[in-house]
Amino acid sequence: MIPIIFLSYIVWRRKGYQRFQEPHGSSIIKVKGIGRVVVGNPLVLPDNQTQALWDASEFAIPPIEENAFFITTRKTITYDQTLSVCPSALNEQLFCNEINNPCKQGKPTNNTFGFQTGKCVPSFEDRTKRVCEINAWCPEELSNSTDDQLDVSDLQNFTVFIKTIVSFGEFNIKLRTVNDDTKFSCRFNPDNAARCPIFRIGYILERLHKEDSTKNLTALYSHGGLIEIKQNWQCNFDFEIDRTGCFPTYSFKLLQDGEDLFSPGINYRYVNKYRVNGIEYRTLTKVYGLRFVLAITGEAGGFDLYYLFLAIGSGISWMVIADFICEFIFKYIHKNNEQYCQGKIFICDLVQDRNVGTIKF
């Protein structure tokens, strides 16, 4: 009975009769939505415009990535920079005065935006304070910048379309998250729309908040963060329905938030250069946002005769090992080991016949 139970566990319960393979695939991801933007400096807006708007071409940068996408939530924009000299920004804390001047000519600033000229000049942001002058793209970032913030309620209504194609080469099977019967008006919900390939950003953020309510979503919107979307394929190709209709499940995890002590959030910079009357200008933009990374995981299994016999052989070998272990316990450890040995071993007296030279029992 025990061998039958043991083999049943290895072969059936642990699916020892199946061959397994991880999925290999890639995704095409598209983000859609339009959001209102709170502009830090309303003077940059045209006279007939009361608010700024971002569509996907402005907040989804870069527009396409490999199994990932980025949504801009905030921008710090510094307009009309030119190569010249100007006061350093107050946030650099390069303070000085006429008596104490720590400014050193040729020394790079802490944020590597420029080089100090050695002069101590009034701050552009607060004329009552004096700071080190720098040779850089002026005005320096944060000394005269515009901060644009995406409306959070609009962000939550953005949608992301994830079309994934995975293959299981050993079974010669390809599966997709978008099929002929896919309804593109749907929105993903694990209860009634688990096969919908379109997700609300608000739904993903709500799931993150439910998993850990201590996370500060305000800091996440302001400074950015890294979010993992796990797409898990668990398929059993012994059943015909899984050979054509196996579908993944989804889970979400916040990998880095806006309150990380070592390196909070996610941001990057880019510039747009132009020339006016032969003078080179540029607009510097620092971008904060949410980066979503799609991880394709899971495995698929199918019947294989070789693995079936391998599992049976493995079970038999384990029973042989179990026999040796039991033998050792009963013979050397168990309190009734002498009784066990007497019942297992028959001790004989040997009598030697000297005339014949043979041994008799």
Long-range contacts (C-beta under 8 A, 24 or more apart in sequence): 3-315, 3-319, 6-315, 6-318, 6-319, 7-312, 7-315, 7-316, 10-311, 10-312, 10-314, 10-315, 10-318, 11-308, 11-311, 11-312, 11-315, 14-311, 15-301, 16-307, 16-308, 16-310, 16-311, 16-312, 16-314, 16-315, 17-303, 17-304, 17-307, 17-308, 17-311, 18-236, 18-238, 18-301, 18-302, 18-303, 18-304, 18-307, 19-170, 19-301, 19-302, 19-303, 19-304, 19-306, 19-307, 20-299, 20-300, 20-301, 21-168, 21-169, 21-170, 21-171, 21-299, 21-300, 21-301, 22-297, 22-298, 22-299, 23-166, 23-167, 23-168, 23-175, 23-233, 23-296, 23-297, 23-298, 23-299, 23-300, 24-166, 24-167, 24-168, 24-169, 25-164, 25-165, 25-166, 25-167, 25-296, 26-66, 26-67, 26-164, 26-165, 27-67, 27-162, 27-163, 27-164, 27-165, 27-231, 27-294, 27-296, 28-162, 28-163, 29-64, 29-65, 29-67, 29-68, 29-69, 29-160, 29-161, 29-162, 29-163, 29-294, 30-160, 30-161, 31-56, 31-59, 31-60, 31-69, 31-71, 31-158, 31-159, 31-160, 31-161, 32-56, 32-158, 32-159, 32-160, 32-161, 33-59, 33-154, 33-155, 33-157, 33-158, 33-159, 33-201, 34-154, 35-59, 35-150, 35-151, 35-154, 35-155, 35-158, 36-150, 36-151, 36-154, 37-148, 37-149, 37-150, 37-151, 38-148, 38-149, 38-150, 38-151, 39-146, 39-148, 40-145, 40-146, 40-147, 40-148, 40-149, 41-146, 44-79, 44-146, 52-148, 54-150, 59-150, 59-158, 59-289, 61-287, 67-293, 67-294, 67-295, 67-296, 68-291, 68-292, 68-293, 68-294, 69-160, 69-291, 69-292, 70-289, 70-290, 70-291, 70-292, 71-155, 71-158, 71-201, 71-289, 71-290, 71-292, 72-150, 72-287, 72-288, 72-289, 73-149, 73-150, 73-155, 73-221, 73-222, 73-224, 73-288, 73-289, 73-290, 74-147, 74-148, 74-149, 74-150, 74-221, 74-222, 74-223, 74-224, 74-287, 74-288, 74-289, 75-147, 75-148, 75-285, 75-286, 75-287, 75-288, 76-141, 76-142, 76-145, 76-146, 76-147, 76-148, 76-285, 76-286, 76-288, 77-145, 77-146, 77-147, 77-148, 77-283, 77-284, 77-285, 77-286, 78-139, 78-140, 78-141, 78-142, 78-144, 78-145, 78-146, 78-283, 78-284, 78-285, 79-146, 79-283, 80-281, 80-283, 81-137, 81-138, 81-139, 81-281, 81-282, 81-283, 81-284, 82-137, 82-138, 82-279, 82-280, 82-281, 82-282, 83-136, 83-137, 83-138, 83-280, 84-135, 84-138, 85-117, 85-133, 85-134, 85-135, 85-136, 85-138, 86-124, 86-133, 86-134, 86-136, 86-138, 86-139, 86-140, 86-143, 87-121, 87-122, 87-123, 87-124, 87-131, 87-132, 87-133, 87-134, 87-140, 87-143, 88-114, 88-116, 88-131, 88-132, 88-133, 88-134, 88-140, 88-143, 89-124, 89-125, 89-131, 89-140, 89-141, 89-142, 89-143, 90-123, 90-125, 90-126, 90-129, 90-131, 90-142, 90-143, 91-142, 92-131, 94-131, 94-132, 95-129, 95-130, 95-131, 96-120, 96-130, 96-131, 96-132, 97-130, 98-130, 102-132, 103-132, 103-133, 109-134, 109-136, 113-137, 113-140, 113-141, 114-140, 137-282, 137-284, 141-284, 141-286, 149-221, 149-222, 150-221, 152-221, 155-201, 155-202, 155-221, 156-200, 156-201, 156-202, 156-205, 157-200, 157-201, 157-202, 158-200, 158-201, 158-202, 159-187, 159-198, 159-199, 159-200, 159-201, 160-198, 160-199, 160-201, 160-292, 161-197, 161-198, 162-197, 162-198, 162-199, 162-229, 162-231, 162-294, 163-197, 164-197, 164-231, 164-248, 164-294, 164-296, 166-233, 166-296, 168-235, 168-237, 168-300, 171-237, 171-243, 171-300, 171-302, 173-237, 173-243, 173-300, 175-233, 175-235, 175-244, 175-246, 175-247, 177-247, 177-248, 188-250, 190-249, 190-250, 194-247, 194-249, 195-247, 201-290, 204-229, 204-252, 204-292, 207-252, 208-252, 208-253, 208-254, 211-252, 211-253, 211-254, 212-254, 215-254, 215-257, 216-257, 216-258, 216-259, 218-258, 219-257, 219-258, 219-259, 219-264, 219-265, 220-254, 220-257, 220-258, 220-265, 220-290, 221-258, 222-258, 222-265, 222-288, 223-258, 223-259, 223-264, 223-265, 223-266, 223-267, 223-288, 224-258, 224-265, 224-266, 224-267, 224-288, 224-289, 224-290, 224-291, 225-254, 225-255, 225-256, 225-257, 225-258, 225-265, 225-266, 225-290, 225-291, 226-254, 226-255, 226-256, 226-266, 226-290, 226-291, 226-293, 227-252, 227-253, 227-254, 227-255, 227-290, 227-291, 227-292, 227-293, 228-252, 228-253, 228-254, 228-255, 228-292, 228-293, 228-295, 229-292, 229-293, 229-294, 229-295, 230-295, 230-297, 231-294, 231-295, 231-296, 231-297, 231-298, 232-297, 232-298, 233-296, 233-297, 233-298, 233-299, 233-300, 234-298, 234-299, 234-300, 235-298, 235-299, 235-300, 235-301, 236-300, 236-301, 236-302, 237-300, 237-301, 237-302, 238-301, 238-302, 238-303, 242-300, 246-300, 248-298, 255-293, 266-290, 266-291
